[in-house]
Amino acid sequence: MREIYFDNSSTTKPLPSVVDIVVKTMTEDYGNPSSLHQKGVDAERYISTARKIIAGTLRADEKEILFTSGGTESNNMALIGAAMAKRRRGKRLIATSMEHPAVAEVMAFLKKEGFVTEQIPVDSKGRIDLEAFGNMLSDDVIAVSTMYVNNEIGAVVPVQEIARLVHSRAPEALYHVDAIQAYGRYRIFPRQLGIDLMSASGHKFHGPKGTGFLYVNREARIVPLIYGGGQQQGMRSGTENVPGIAGMGVAAQEAYRDFEAKTEHLYALKERLERGLVSIEGAVLMSPEGKEGAPHIVNVSFPGVGSEVLLHSLEDKGIFISAGSACSTHKKNASPTMAAIGALREEALSAVRFSFSDANTEEEVDAAIDALHELLPVLKRYRAR
């Protein structure tokens, strides 16, 4: 049975070139990058190369890139580091109401530590009311965090407009962007956009799991969370994950090769899937359609059919999708994103996400639509609860 993988927002398959360099740095060039002998020098060269590649994709300085264990660590480092560095200046932190748990839970932690956290509301498609957001800003705001792309519905946040409001109305604040679903899908130039801190995760763009990076504008100050041997300018101590970093560097380089063609291909897949979905009776598109949203995410609800029931029914046909966010799949309540956009309970509990990579094809989209037409009439008897 042919495998059709439409869960790329959860994780992507590592590229062969990524696997090759990971194996090479584990079996041949396995030195500690802090060692002074040739093995260490060779290992450090892989880190320097990856840092140069990633900085190049962002038009950033190489010193502005810190390697982490993934998006969650990057988000924690950015927000806790910013809050602790700025706490004498103010206590207010702002994020959207549809943030990933890697931001929302950090905000909850900081609230317990005495900070004041507030949420920017969004509409039914995840759009931010910029006027309302602007009115929330004042001198005592020390950090603002927004997604670039929402991981469940693919809503795209206007980061440049938000950055302009933050820097004009809350001059002490650092603006952090969770770009975990955006890096590799958009060209992102943080300095040009007004972003101070930005998180990314390697396994979302065909790199290894357990890898990520945090962009830190050279003029932004955050407090380190991990102390030790002083690696990475003292900002993130610990022996670097050379195989993972090397692999992520290769993945970053490949993500931006033939970038425009890849993006158009993703949008073509998205629009083909959307056309097929609206032909199904009762389907409710939860995500922004076409180019209003991200190129690789389509969220749809089939009220009356449990999302996990549909997920496993498609899996039996070799088609892999997600029931909401993989990070919250095992939770029974509606996700924060579904609550934020005002989804009805039945819609939220029946929502599934299709997410593409450039390796997916139109034939795979058609196969998925055919499978839905076959399965849904049968599954209607299983009510979402």
C-alpha positions as CSV (number, residue, x, y, z in Angstrom):
1,M,0.0,0.0,0.0
2,R,1.3,3.4,-1.0
3,E,2.1,5.8,1.9
4,I,0.7,9.3,1.6
5,Y,2.1,11.6,4.3
6,F,0.1,14.8,4.9
7,D,1.4,15.5,8.5
8,N,4.4,17.7,7.7
9,S,3.5,20.3,10.2
10,S,4.0,17.7,12.9
11,T,7.3,16.6,11.5
12,T,9.0,16.2,8.1
13,K,11.0,13.4,6.7
14,P,14.8,14.2,6.8
15,L,16.4,14.7,3.4
16,P,18.9,12.1,2.3
17,S,21.6,14.8,2.3
18,V,20.7,15.5,6.0
19,V,20.9,11.8,6.9
20,D,24.3,11.6,5.2
21,I,25.9,14.4,7.1
22,V,24.4,13.3,10.4
23,V,25.9,9.8,9.9
24,K,29.2,11.3,8.8
25,T,29.5,13.5,11.9
26,M,28.5,10.6,14.2
27,T,30.9,8.0,12.7
28,E,33.8,10.0,11.3
29,D,34.0,13.6,12.5
30,Y,32.7,12.9,16.0
31,G,35.1,15.1,17.9
32,N,34.0,17.6,20.7
33,P,33.9,21.0,19.0
34,S,35.5,22.5,22.1
35,S,38.6,20.3,21.8
36,L,41.7,21.9,20.5
37,H,43.0,18.9,18.5
38,Q,42.1,18.3,14.8
39,K,39.0,16.2,15.6
40,G,37.6,19.2,17.6
41,V,38.5,21.7,14.9
42,D,36.7,19.5,12.3
43,A,33.6,19.3,14.5
44,E,33.6,23.0,15.1
45,R,33.8,23.6,11.3
46,Y,30.4,21.9,10.9
47,I,28.8,24.2,13.4
48,S,30.4,27.3,11.8
49,T,29.1,26.2,8.4
50,A,25.6,25.6,9.6
51,R,25.6,29.0,11.4
52,K,26.7,30.7,8.3
53,I,24.0,29.0,6.1
54,I,21.2,29.8,8.5
55,A,22.4,33.4,9.1
56,G,22.5,33.8,5.3
57,T,18.9,32.7,4.9
58,L,17.9,35.4,7.4
59,R,20.3,38.1,6.2
60,A,21.6,38.1,9.8
61,D,24.9,38.2,11.5
62,E,26.3,34.8,12.3
63,K,26.7,35.8,16.0
64,E,22.9,36.4,16.1
65,I,22.2,32.6,15.7
66,L,22.1,30.4,18.8
67,F,21.6,26.6,18.4
68,T,19.1,24.9,20.7
69,S,17.4,21.5,21.1
70,G,14.3,22.7,19.1
71,G,11.5,25.2,18.9
72,T,10.3,24.6,22.5
73,E,13.7,25.5,24.0
74,S,14.0,28.5,21.6
75,N,10.7,29.8,22.7
76,N,11.5,29.3,26.4
77,M,14.9,30.9,26.0
78,A,13.5,33.9,24.2
79,L,10.5,34.7,26.5
80,I,12.0,33.8,29.9
81,G,15.3,35.3,28.9
82,A,13.6,38.5,27.8
83,A,11.3,38.7,30.8
84,M,14.2,38.2,33.3
85,A,16.4,40.8,31.4
86,K,13.7,43.4,31.4
87,R,11.9,42.8,34.7
88,R,13.1,46.1,36.2
89,R,11.6,48.0,33.3
90,G,8.1,46.5,33.5
91,K,6.0,43.4,34.1
92,R,3.6,43.1,31.1
93,L,3.9,40.4,28.5
94,I,1.6,40.0,25.5
95,A,0.9,37.1,23.2
96,T,-2.0,36.0,20.9
97,S,-4.8,33.8,22.1
98,M,-3.8,31.1,19.6
99,E,-0.2,30.4,20.6
100,H,1.4,27.0,20.6
101,P,1.8,25.5,24.1
102,A,5.6,26.2,23.8
103,V,4.6,29.9,24.2
104,A,1.3,29.7,26.1
105,E,2.8,27.5,28.8
106,V,5.8,29.8,29.2
107,M,3.4,32.7,29.6
108,A,1.6,30.8,32.3
109,F,4.9,30.1,34.1
110,L,5.9,33.8,33.9
111,K,2.5,34.8,35.3
112,K,3.2,32.6,38.3
113,E,6.5,34.4,38.7
114,G,4.7,37.7,39.0
115,F,4.5,39.0,35.5
116,V,1.3,40.2,33.9
117,T,0.3,38.3,30.8
118,E,-2.3,39.4,28.3
119,Q,-3.7,37.9,25.1
120,I,-4.5,39.5,21.7
121,P,-7.8,38.2,20.5
122,V,-8.2,36.8,16.9
123,D,-11.2,36.4,14.6
124,S,-12.6,33.2,13.1
125,K,-9.7,32.9,10.7
126,G,-7.0,33.7,13.2
127,R,-6.6,37.4,12.1
128,I,-5.4,39.9,14.6
129,D,-7.2,43.2,15.2
130,L,-4.2,45.5,14.8
131,E,-6.0,48.6,16.2
132,A,-7.1,46.6,19.3
133,F,-3.5,45.3,19.7
134,G,-2.0,48.8,19.4
135,N,-4.3,50.0,22.2
136,M,-2.8,47.3,24.5
137,L,0.7,48.6,24.1
138,S,2.4,51.0,26.6
139,D,5.7,51.7,28.1
140,D,5.4,48.9,30.7
141,V,5.2,46.1,28.1
142,I,8.5,44.3,28.0
143,A,7.8,41.5,25.5
144,V,5.4,40.6,22.8
145,S,5.2,37.2,21.2
146,T,3.3,36.0,18.2
147,M,3.4,33.1,15.8
148,Y,4.3,33.8,12.2
149,V,2.1,30.9,11.0
150,N,-0.4,29.2,13.2
151,N,0.4,25.5,13.4
152,E,-3.2,24.3,13.3
153,I,-5.1,26.5,10.8
154,G,-2.2,28.2,8.9
155,A,-3.3,31.7,9.8
156,V,-0.5,34.2,8.9
157,V,0.3,36.9,11.3
158,P,1.3,40.4,10.0
159,V,4.6,40.4,11.8
160,Q,6.0,43.6,10.2
161,E,2.9,45.6,11.2
162,I,3.0,44.2,14.7
163,A,6.7,45.0,15.0
164,R,6.1,48.6,13.9
165,L,3.4,49.0,16.6
166,V,5.6,47.4,19.3
167,H,8.6,49.5,18.7
168,S,6.7,52.7,18.4
169,R,4.3,52.3,21.3
170,A,6.3,50.0,23.7
171,P,9.9,51.0,23.1
172,E,11.2,48.8,26.0
173,A,9.6,45.6,24.6
174,L,11.3,42.9,22.6
175,Y,9.3,41.3,19.8
176,H,9.6,37.6,19.6
177,V,8.2,35.6,16.7
178,D,7.6,31.8,16.8
179,A,8.5,31.0,13.2
180,I,8.5,27.3,13.7
181,Q,5.8,26.8,11.0
182,A,7.1,29.6,8.8
183,Y,10.9,29.1,8.5
184,G,11.5,27.3,5.2
185,R,8.0,28.3,4.0
186,Y,8.6,32.1,3.9
187,R,11.6,34.3,3.3
188,I,12.1,35.9,6.7
189,F,14.5,38.7,7.2
190,P,14.2,39.6,10.9
191,R,16.1,42.9,10.9
192,Q,14.0,44.2,8.0
193,L,10.8,43.1,9.6
194,G,11.6,44.5,13.0
195,I,11.9,41.1,14.8
196,D,14.1,41.0,17.9
197,L,13.9,37.3,18.6
198,M,12.8,34.4,16.4
199,S,12.5,30.7,17.0
200,A,12.8,27.8,14.5
201,S,12.8,24.0,14.7
202,G,14.9,21.8,12.4
203,H,12.5,18.9,12.0
204,K,9.8,21.2,10.5
205,F,12.0,21.7,7.4
206,H,13.4,18.3,6.8
207,G,16.2,18.5,9.4
208,P,16.8,16.2,12.4
209,K,14.5,16.2,15.4
210,G,16.0,17.7,18.6
211,T,17.5,20.7,16.7
212,G,16.5,24.3,16.5
213,F,17.8,27.8,16.6
214,L,17.0,31.2,18.1
215,Y,17.8,34.4,16.3
216,V,18.7,37.1,18.7
217,N,19.1,40.6,17.3
218,R,22.6,41.9,18.3
219,E,21.0,44.8,20.1
220,A,18.6,42.7,22.1
221,R,19.5,41.5,25.5
222,I,18.2,38.3,27.1
223,V,19.3,36.3,30.1
224,P,20.7,32.8,29.5
225,L,18.8,29.8,30.8
226,I,21.5,27.2,30.7
227,Y,24.9,27.8,32.4
228,G,28.0,25.8,32.2
229,G,31.1,25.8,30.0
230,G,30.3,29.0,28.2
231,Q,29.6,27.6,24.7
232,Q,27.8,29.8,22.2
233,Q,29.0,33.1,23.6
234,G,27.9,32.0,27.1
235,M,24.3,32.1,26.0
236,R,23.6,28.4,25.8
237,S,26.2,26.3,27.5
238,G,26.8,22.6,26.8
239,T,28.6,20.6,24.2
240,E,26.9,21.3,20.9
241,N,24.9,18.7,19.0
242,V,27.2,18.6,16.0
243,P,25.3,15.9,14.0
244,G,22.0,17.7,14.5
245,I,23.3,21.2,13.8
246,A,25.1,20.0,10.7
247,G,22.0,18.3,9.5
248,M,19.9,21.3,10.2
249,G,22.3,23.5,8.3
250,V,22.0,21.3,5.2
251,A,18.2,21.3,5.6
252,A,18.1,25.1,5.8
253,Q,20.2,25.4,2.6
254,E,17.9,23.0,0.8
255,A,14.7,24.7,2.1
256,Y,15.6,27.9,0.2
257,R,16.8,26.3,-3.0
258,D,14.3,26.8,-5.8
259,F,12.2,28.5,-3.1
260,E,9.6,30.2,-5.3
261,A,8.9,27.1,-7.3
262,K,8.4,25.1,-4.1
263,T,6.0,27.7,-2.7
264,E,3.9,27.8,-5.8
265,H,3.7,24.0,-5.8
266,L,2.5,24.0,-2.2
267,Y,-0.2,26.6,-3.0
268,A,-1.3,24.5,-5.9
269,L,-1.7,21.4,-3.7
270,K,-3.5,23.5,-1.1
271,E,-6.0,25.0,-3.6
272,R,-6.6,21.5,-5.1
273,L,-7.3,20.0,-1.8
274,E,-9.6,22.9,-0.8
275,R,-11.6,22.5,-4.1
276,G,-12.0,18.8,-3.3
277,L,-13.1,19.5,0.3
278,V,-15.8,22.0,-0.5
279,S,-17.3,19.4,-2.8
280,I,-18.0,17.2,0.3
281,E,-21.3,17.8,2.0
282,G,-21.0,19.2,5.4
283,A,-17.3,20.0,5.2
284,V,-16.3,23.2,7.0
285,L,-12.9,24.8,6.1
286,M,-11.4,26.1,9.3
287,S,-8.2,27.6,7.8
288,P,-7.8,30.7,5.7
289,E,-8.2,29.7,2.1
290,G,-5.7,30.0,-0.7
291,K,-2.9,32.6,-0.3
292,E,-4.7,34.3,2.6
293,G,-3.1,31.5,4.7
294,A,0.1,29.5,4.8
295,P,0.9,27.4,1.7
296,H,1.2,24.1,3.5
297,I,-1.7,23.9,6.0
298,V,-5.4,23.1,5.4
299,N,-7.7,22.5,8.4
300,V,-11.1,21.1,7.8
301,S,-13.9,19.9,10.0
302,F,-16.6,17.2,9.3
303,P,-19.1,17.8,12.1
304,G,-20.5,14.5,13.3
305,V,-17.3,12.6,12.6
306,G,-14.7,12.3,15.3
307,S,-11.3,13.6,14.2
308,E,-9.5,10.6,15.6
309,V,-11.9,8.2,14.0
310,L,-11.3,9.8,10.6
311,L,-7.5,10.0,11.2
312,H,-7.3,6.2,11.8
313,S,-9.7,5.4,9.0
314,L,-7.4,7.3,6.6
315,E,-4.4,5.7,8.2
316,D,-5.8,2.3,7.2
317,K,-5.6,3.5,3.6
318,G,-2.0,4.7,4.0
319,I,-2.9,8.4,4.4
320,F,-1.4,10.2,7.4
321,I,-2.9,13.4,8.7
322,S,-3.3,15.1,12.1
323,A,-6.2,15.6,14.5
324,G,-5.4,19.2,15.3
325,S,-1.8,19.8,16.6
326,A,0.4,16.8,17.2
327,C,1.5,18.5,20.4
328,S,-2.0,18.4,21.8
329,T,-3.5,15.4,20.1
330,H,-4.0,13.4,23.3
331,K,-6.0,16.1,25.0
332,K,-9.7,15.7,24.9
333,N,-10.8,19.4,25.0
334,A,-10.8,21.7,22.0
335,S,-7.4,23.2,21.3
336,P,-6.5,26.8,22.3
337,T,-6.5,27.7,18.6
338,M,-10.0,26.3,18.1
339,A,-11.2,28.1,21.2
340,A,-9.5,31.4,20.1
341,I,-11.2,31.4,16.7
342,G,-14.6,30.7,18.2
343,A,-15.1,27.2,16.7
344,L,-18.2,25.4,17.7
345,R,-17.4,22.4,20.0
346,E,-18.5,19.9,17.4
347,E,-16.4,21.6,14.7
348,A,-13.4,21.7,17.0
349,L,-13.6,18.0,17.9
350,S,-14.1,17.0,14.3
351,A,-11.3,19.1,12.8
352,V,-8.3,17.5,11.1
353,R,-5.2,19.0,9.5
354,F,-3.6,18.2,6.2
355,S,-0.1,19.7,5.9
356,F,2.2,19.4,2.9
357,S,5.8,19.2,1.9
358,D,7.1,19.9,-1.6
359,A,7.5,16.2,-2.1
360,N,3.7,15.7,-2.1
361,T,1.9,15.5,-5.4
362,E,-1.5,16.3,-6.9
363,E,-2.2,12.6,-7.3
364,E,-1.8,12.2,-3.6
365,V,-4.3,15.0,-3.0
366,D,-6.8,13.4,-5.3
367,A,-6.3,10.0,-3.6
368,A,-7.1,11.7,-0.2
369,I,-10.3,13.3,-1.6
370,D,-11.4,10.0,-3.0
371,A,-10.8,8.3,0.3
372,L,-12.8,11.0,2.1
373,H,-15.8,10.6,-0.3
374,E,-15.7,6.8,0.4
375,L,-15.2,7.0,4.2
376,L,-17.3,9.9,5.4
377,P,-20.8,8.4,4.6
378,V,-19.8,5.4,6.7
379,L,-18.2,7.3,9.5
380,K,-21.2,9.6,10.0
381,R,-22.6,6.9,12.4
382,Y,-19.7,7.6,14.8
383,R,-20.6,10.9,16.4
384,A,-17.8,13.1,17.7
385,R,-18.1,13.4,21.5
